[in-house]
Amino acid sequence: MGAANKEDIQSLQLSFIAKILSTYTHEMKNHLAIIKESSGLMQDMFEFGKLPKKKRDAQPFLATLEAIDNQVKRSIGVINILNRFGHRMDSSASMFDMNEIIEELIVLMHRLANQKRIVLEGEFDKDIPSVQSNPSKLQLILYSLIQEKFQSLGAGGKIIFRTFAANGRVIISIGQQGDALEPMSATSTIFQDLFLNTIKELNGEIEQQEGAEEIKISIPLTKQ
């Protein structure tokens, strides 16, 4: 890959990271707002002297505390996913679980999908082996495909990721359900030389018939 292409990929990757981080901060603000609302309810109960005198009267307090605890657990889950996402860039090649990197994207792009009223869904083969490749670049490619489908799929639609192993490769199928605003043609961004060269750098292949609703990316199980 030429120097210009490398710079373009780096620029796209920085844009990708910035988008994920900005989406994540909005998501965490929502999480903290829920926690704040629940803790505020507890404070109101204390201020108005609604302290339970008997165990059976403590249910409203216990329910609020449980809501806070559950929200904290959900927040920690998102933080752990973001942490893994960041560490994907520690090395240009590593062994990783294909399902896991797709699940990360689904969680981190949840808010963006909600804004488009589109559902991101994974249907994974849990028994596929790990692969050795560049996970951050693969996530960039998948992110770009999701963004393309956001533009071509109507509200109420669904983007479905499926994984399976065949012929010494892990296959990622990206399909869709719902009303298509326009077909995703072979001239879309993902099929330009920049992305094709990036996929080739990963020893991968991408396949789609023009106008088809499904795209397949395959990555070898071991580095060739």
Number of C-alpha atoms within 10 A of each C-alpha: 10 9 8 10 15 14 11 13 17 13 12 14 18 13 13 16 16 12 14 19 14 10 16 21 11 12 18 16 11 13 16 16 12 16 20 13 13 19 16 13 15 18 13 11 15 13 10 8 9 14 13 14 8 8 7 8 12 13 12 14 18 12 12 18 16 13 16 20 13 13 17 16 12 14 17 13 13 18 15 13 19 19 11 14 20 12 12 19 14 10 11 11 17 16 15 16 15 25 22 13 19 23 17 18 20 20 17 22 20 17 17 18 21 13 10 15 16 22 18 20 18 15 12 19 13 11 10 18 18 16 20 18 24 18 25 21 22 20 20 21 20 20 19 17 17 19 14 15 24 22 13 15 23 18 18 13 20 21 21 17 23 17 22 19 17 11 8 12 18 22 23 22 20 21 17 21 16 13 13 17 13 12 14 24 15 15 9 12 15 19 15 11 11 17 19 17 18 20 20 13 14 21 15 19 17 18 13 15 11 14 11 13 17 18 18 16 20 22 24 21 20 15 13 8
